[in-house]
């Protein structure tokens, strides 16, 4: 039996932080012309990165690759203080596309550090957001990736310890580790608000609603996208087979055999054009109906940095199409 129905999770796809980051690069290209240098992938999506490359964005990891006087954009994941200092020393014109929700974590770390706190960070080693947040301090911040890591943390004073979280983690995974942190360090200071961002939370909640109603879940997202990976893992944990695709051609017919109801969602860095392409592919494979589940409506919008707000939205929108 081939797929018969496509069930769309709501919400899915781009979040406000991703929209803002991409728009910063687009506006910089319009205002200053190519090339615009971007430290790390602006967001973790192959299609988005390749599209911006085709328009003159150059993605780099080492600031030594950027020529003097160039315009540089920091990615949505944020950067360490060391990178900020180096960019200033090299004299680049910098636009910061760090997601404001990640910046919130950075500000909290700096504030509590001044008050004498050390930190536990719950996150994945090597992820640029984790490197950026941990790089706000030169010492006194410890990464834990799982429950077992908590026992290895040695702090000066358990009463002066705070915990922060990578914004794109699984809510459930973060909760398990946080519970262990609180058990080992009963006086630990928790974030004022949950560090897991609204978009990550909303997309995971939508999968929780969708997964029991379908036979398989397809997540549109790139392999490097943390929040997309968490959506697939969540579907599996709920008992529904889950697969990730970077593009429509990645869909495999065997995933859909005898699974007539296909659930479809997208990570926060995946554009809707990719979702529509997957829907078209599923229709070609036999799906006859497409319906959306009710879900949270998102109206969040973050302001652009100073100096990029003078191009009309029509110009930016036309450059995306």
N, C-alpha and C positions, 0 to 999 in steps of 0.2 A: 504493500500500500504506500502510495506517494503522499506528500503533504497536501492537506486539503484546506487548512485554515491557518492564517498567520495572526497571532495575538501580540499586539504591541504594548510594551510596558510604558507607563506614564508616571513621571517624566523619564526621559532618556536623552543621551547626547550632550551637546555643549552646555557647560555651566557658565555663570557670569565671569568667573576668573579666567576661563579659557577664551571666551569671547573677547574680553578686554585685552588679553595678551596678544592674540592674533591681530586685533585692531591696532595695537601699538606698533607692531611691525609694519602693517599695511600703511598706516598714516606716516610713519617714518620714511618709508619708500616713496610715498607721494610727495612729501615735503622736501626731503633732502636728496632723493634719487638713489639709485643703486651705486655701489653695494651698501647694504646695512648689515652689520655684523651682529650675530646673536650668540650669546654664550649658552651652550647646550641647546638641545631641541627646545623650541619655544613652548611646545606642549608635546606629549608623547603620542604623536600620531603620524604615521608615514605619509599619508595623503596630504595632510596640512603642511608638513615640512617640505615635501617635494614641490607643492604648489608655491610656497614662499620662495624656495630656491629658484624656481623658474622665473620669478619676478625680481630676483636680485638680492635675496637674503643669503648670507654666508654664515653657516653654523660652525662654531669653533668651540674647543674646550679650553685651550690655552690662550691667555690674552696676548702672549708674544706673537700670535698669528695675526693680530689686528694692527694695521698700519697707524702711525701717528696721525692724530686729528680726525680719526674715523668716528662714525656714530655707532654706538654699542647698545644693545638691548639685553638686559638680564631676563632669563626665562621665567615662566610662571612659577617654577619650583623654588625660586629664591637662591641667594648666594651667601657665602660666608663673609665675615668682616674682612678677611684677608683679600678676597677677590675685590671687594669694594675699595679697599685701600690701594690695591694695585691699579685698578681702573682709574682712580683719581690721580695717582702718581704718573700714569702714562698720558694723562690729559685728554682722555676720550670724552666725547659728548655722550652721556649715559641716559638712557630711559629705562626705568625699572618696571618690568612687567610682572614682578612677583605678585602672586594672588594676594589680595588684601587679607584673606583668612590665614595665609601663611605668615604674612607680616605681623598679624596679631600675635602669633606664637612667638615670633622674634622679639617683639616689644615686651611681652610678658617675661621672657627669659632675661632680657637685659635689665628689666626693672627688679626682678627678684634677685638677680646676681648682685646688684648694688646693695641689696639688703642682706647679703651673706649666704644666699641659698646655693646649694648644689642641685643637680637635676638628673632624673632618669628620663630618657627619651624612648618611647615605644615606637619602633619602626623597623624598616628593612635596611640593612647595611648596604652602602653603595648607591642608594636612591638619592638623586640630587636634592630633593627636599630635606632629607635627613642630613646630608652633608652640609647644606646651607644652615639649618637650624643648629646643629652641633657646632658649626663654625662661627656662631655668634660669640662663643667663649673659647678661650685658649686652654681652659682646664675646668674640671668640676662638672662635666656632663657625661653621662654613661648611657650607652645604647643597650637596650634589651630587645631581642627579636622574638623571644618565646618565654614561656613560664620558667623554664629551667635557667635562663640567664639571670633572673632576679637574684638568685642566691650568690652569684659571683660579684655583685655590686658591693663595694666597700666605700662608705661615705664617712665624712668627718663627724657629722652630727645629724642623727635621724630626725631631729626636730627642725632642722634647717634643710629640708629636702622637698623638692617639688617634682611633679611629673608632667611631661608634655607628650603629645602624640602626633605622629605623622598624620596629616589630614585625610589621606586616601586609604587608610587601613580599613579592614573589615571591622565594623562595630563590635561584632561578637568576639573576634580575636583580641581586639584591644581591651574589651571588658574582662576577659579571662586573665590577661597579663596584669591589668590594673588591679584586679582582685588579689593577685599574688603579691604585687608591690605593697598593697595596703596591709596584707597579712604580715609581711616581713618588716615593713616600716610603718607601724600604726599611726605615726604622727605626720605622714607625708601630706604635703599640700597638693590638692587636686586642682585642675584648671577651674577658673571661674565659670567657664562654659565649656561644653564638650568640644575638644579640638577637632574631632572629625567633622568635616565641613557639611553644610546643609545639603549640598548637591550629592556628595557621597552617600549620606544618610537617605536622602529621598530616592536615589536610584536603587539602593539596596532594599529599601522598604517596598519599592515597586516590584522587584524580583520576588520578594517574599509573597506578595499577592499573586503574581503571575505563575510562578513555578508549579504550584499544586494544580493549576488549571490546564497545563499543557503537557505534552509528551517529551519535549526536548526544548532546551533553551539555547539560542544563538546570541552571543554577545559580539557586537561590532566594536573592535578596539585593537590597538597594536600590542604586540607582545611586551613592549616596555611599559605599557600603561598599568600602573598599580591598581587604580580603581576598577579598570576593566577586568583584570585578573580576579579581583575580589568578587565581582558579580558572577563570574563563571563558577568560582569555588562555592559561592553561596547557593547557587542552583543545585550543585552536586550535593551539598550538605543537606539540602531540603529533599533529596531523593530523586531529582530530575536530572537526566544527563545534560551536561553543559559543554559547549564548544565556543572557542573564540575565532573570529575571522577578521583579518585586516582589510579584506576586500571581498566583493561578491564571489569572485572566482575561487576563493578559498573554501567555499561550501562544498561538502562531500555528500554525494547521494546516499552513501551507506549510513550517515548519521541520521537520516530521515526515514529510513525504511521502517514501515509499520508504526510510524509516529505521525499520525495525521494532523495533530495540533502542534504548531511550531511557535514557541514564544520568542520574541525578538526584542532585544534592548541594545543600548549602546553606552559605552563609557563616556565620562564627562569631556574627554578630548576628541571624540569621534564626531565628525560633521554629519548632518542629516543626509547629504548627498550619498554617503556610503550606505546608510540605512535604506534609502529608496532603491539603490542598486541591488541590495540583498532581497528586498521585496520583489523586485522585477525578476530576479533569478528564481525565487521561490514560486512565483506565478508560472514561470517557464517550466518548472519542475512539476507543476500540477495544482498548486494552491489556487483556490477559486474565490476565497473570501479573506478580507483583511479587516480586523477590528481593533480598536484601541480600548484598553481598560481605563476606567476612571482613576485619576491620581492627583497628586498635589500639583497645583499650578505655581510656577516659579516666576517671580517678578523682580528678582534681584538684579541690580545693575551697579557696577563700580565705576567711579570717575576715572578719566584718563589723566596721565601725568601732565604737568604744566608744559606748554610748548607744543602740544600735539592736538589741541582742541580746535584749531582754526580751519581745518579742511571739512567740507560738508560731508555728512553721512552718505549723501547720494554718490559722491566721488568714490568713497571707500567701498560702498556696496557694489558699485559698477565694476570696481577692480576685482571683487571676489567672484563675479559671475563669468 
